[in-house]
Amino acid sequence: LLGVANTFIALLPSQSPLTGATLCEAVPPLPTLLSPAPTADAFATAFLRALIELPSRFSFRDGFTGDTINDGGNDMYDNGNFLNTNRRTRITYTNGALVASDSQFGPGSSYFTAKFEAEADIFIMGASSIAIDFFRITGNLGADGSGSVNAFRQVFTVGAVTYTLYAKRVFGTSDPSVNHLIIVPGSVGAQSFSTDTDNDEHTVSGLAGVREVYFLLLAGRTSSSGVQYSNQQLLDIAIAFAGVVRAAGTIDNLLALLNSPTSLLRVPLSTALATLPNRFAFRDGATGNSIVDGGNDMYDGGNRIRTNLASGIAYTNGVVTASDAQFGAGSQYFTAKFEQQANAFVLAARGVSISTFGIFGDLGADGGGSVNGARLQTTDVDGSAYTVFVKRVFNAGNDPSVNHIILIPGNDPGITQTFSGNTNDDDHDVAGLASVDEVYYMLVAGTAGFEYDNPTLLELATAYLDATRAAATLDDLTLALSDALVTPLTVVLRTLPNRFAFTGGDIGTSISDGGSDAYDGGNRLNTDLRSSISYTGGDVRLGDGLFGPGSKYFTAKFEERADVFLLGVGDMSITQFFISGNLGADGSGSVTGFRRTIVDAAGTVFTVFGKRVFGTSDPSINHVIVVPGDGTGITQSFPSNTDNDEHIVAGLAGISELYFALFTGTNGLQYSDDTLLDVARGIVALRRSAPALGDFHLAVTSAFEPRADSTLIVALPARFAFTDGFTGTSIPDGGNDMYDFGNFLNTNRAQRIAYTNGAVVSGDAPFGVGSHYATLKLDFVFLLAATGVDITEFSITGNLGADGSGQVNGARLATTIGGAAYTVFVKRVFAAGDPSINHIIVLPGDATNVVQTFATNTNDDFHRVAGLGGGAVTELFYVLVAGLNGVEYSDATLLDVAERLLV
């Protein structure tokens, strides 16, 4: 069986086999193993797991500031969720800040409220050192008399601490269900509640002597009605939350745990941007001092930056720059534009001494649509307050919406914002900044004038704030943002629309045709030292007579996952590089090019030279040439004849490395500058992680070479190339609404196990002492392998995009490979229009005592195999594949995938 694991691990790029791992590392003393002390992180993980596994959760809006939830979405409220005690009615929400509450909860008390979204969808209130007689929720619900109301009381213990849960449910109407969980220590108190579904009243009395109280609000809704959660489901959440409270010890520790940058309840910026609905991929914003158009008439020269010291401040393209003249003596700032999976423009300035900061220019709305704004509050991970100033221009027809988010530390009422009410005017200024030493700004756009609500923009602001707080310097921040938000080259190429799978490019010196008359003998590589340089077929070779003494180079042609030809050259000493040959366009179509600079995450500048031949029925030809530096003294030239493949970059003396990428588009498709630049950004990001040519070659080969998915799913019809699954702990969407944050991996030892992106790592915490595991995401498949395991159960959890439609079924199958028996556990979610979800869990042996369970709700990713203990199971494999448009794969088809894994 270890051989099976090693066969799988051999498919992983550049990793040592599991047999090379040390299996007898420091083992804790036996008493520690028998009764391990629970950690705050473990309780927080269990709490989030309970939330994520709650089926049909409804992502209600509001609950950040104010003292009520006005609607919440889908008529959940008609102004409800007012918080009250015998000391104060309509207690103000604190948006994650811990505040003194003498007049609300008693002398010396403190409290907080916090609203979490994305993976959590919950409102939380906590109060400590209280002296109250009762706690009460009041207000009006949207149910308006329809549906049902019930409640229950349950005493439970966490460790040695007793708690009482008072729960109330309003459900059974088309509005979302409203679920109150009031938790107090001890077995005390009594509850009362209104049985009118229009009334939010819920009171817990008899609290004299009780020192703390907690309140959780959850909502549930299927496609048509407010779901009724069971007593056990709500109790599970209460127990998990009480565990967090117990582990935290104090209310400030509790809030810090919930708000920490690693908290499962805070959304990282990459996720917040990637999951932003209807985001528009606007162009420009890297260099210059304005966005000329941005695409779809978004601007007529806008997004110009000003302070009271300077106007039309230059974009820095990710480079941290001294800004004495712009932001004050000793200050620094940078701007950066992120594309594809991020689609955002950001500015950060620190050490500032200014009185105003603003945006100005002209928008493309030209008077159509609407303008509004908001002043919001958020907190950083330490609870420090920040003010968020928002301006929106939206509903201007097909023009993208323009959304400004300006972040200022503190909550100074003397800091004010103004903005123009004219949708043609980009003006937005924040004044009164004399005591402020940092400013952050983000710009996002929505397709066809889409209006983003305050909670959505506040989530982006908070996620950006978390990124800034985690970075000690602006250099650290730009590096972190680039690492998080630059799209990997593999993703850029495999998500390239209408890319053409051209042939040739492996060996020889040219591409003869490439398919569909792409070439008539082209893509010849040349320097001033040698013409028609030979392709290397993926090998690194000496380039002495080609690229200069001591140089090395490689060419590689990748198919299936990328459809790209790459050249990399290191330690070169040439003055000119050029491509030559003949194209199949034969004079029809068009030729254009561009020259731009980009910056990698470390601030290194590169120059990109692009050429396109397009607009004919033949495949378009797209060249991307990348060299380090700002390109001073370097020129590019190319003929306007579409029959000629020539593309010359000259003046390369002193340049030591060069990269060239070729890709093609179906039916002469014209790709934008930004698309070619995304390819260049992917190259330099890969190069930053592997600067030596040999390492870069290895990184490229590992990233692009068809591996496990080629053999595992070669016969899988209508397979879907889902996205994500490389890092993190879940697949947020996967494409085509496949997931709403799913594919969480869990054992009885740990929840939300981290993906390893191909690396073999110690599995002591999730799989047992001495174990190792790895995950790997390829185009059409996600894989997990674990060996040396000592667990009793393994599960997959999360939410699916099917949202209740479609069907669920499963199977228990058996197979024999090389004389060894294996048991295969299958779960399928299919026929929902979204991609089908297919789990394949493989265990050695006949798995006699193993029991499989899975959720029958198509919105729930839950799938568990239990009974793995007693040494019966020491290895485990899991494969995830997806099918287009909800296709249902047969048992035989999925068993074939499992068998291909094991061969």
Salt bridges, closest charged atoms under 4 A:
GLU53 OE2 - ARG49 NE 2.77
ASP67 OD2 - ARG90 NE 3.32
GLU117 OE2 - LYS115 NZ 3.28
GLU119 OE1 - ARG752 NH1 2.90
ASP121 OD2 - ARG57 NH2 3.30
ASP200 OD1 - HIS180 NE2 3.04
GLU201 OE2 - ARG136 NE 3.91
GLU339 OE2 - LYS337 NZ 3.21
GLU339 OE2 - ARG681 NH2 3.95
ASP426 OD1 - HIS404 NE2 3.06
ASP427 OD2 - ARG306 NH2 3.62
ASP429 OD2 - ARG306 NH2 2.66
GLU438 OE1 - ARG469 NH2 2.71
ASP453 OD2 - ARG61 NE 3.83
ASP466 OD1 - ARG266 NH2 2.65
ASP483 OD1 - ARG688 NH2 2.52
GLU559 OE2 - LYS557 NZ 3.16
ASP563 OD2 - ARG499 NE 2.79
ASP645 OD1 - HIS623 NE2 3.18
GLU657 OE2 - ARG687 NH2 2.91
ASP673 OD1 - ARG612 NH1 2.67
ASP678 OD1 - ARG681 NH1 3.06
GLU705 OE1 - ARG707 NH2 3.48
ASP779 OD1 - ARG494 NE 3.40
ASP779 OD1 - ARG561 NE 3.83
ASP790 OD2 - ARG749 NH2 3.52
ASP861 OD1 - HIS839 NE2 3.06
ASP891 OD1 - ARG828 NH2 2.74
ASP896 OD2 - ARG900 NE 2.87
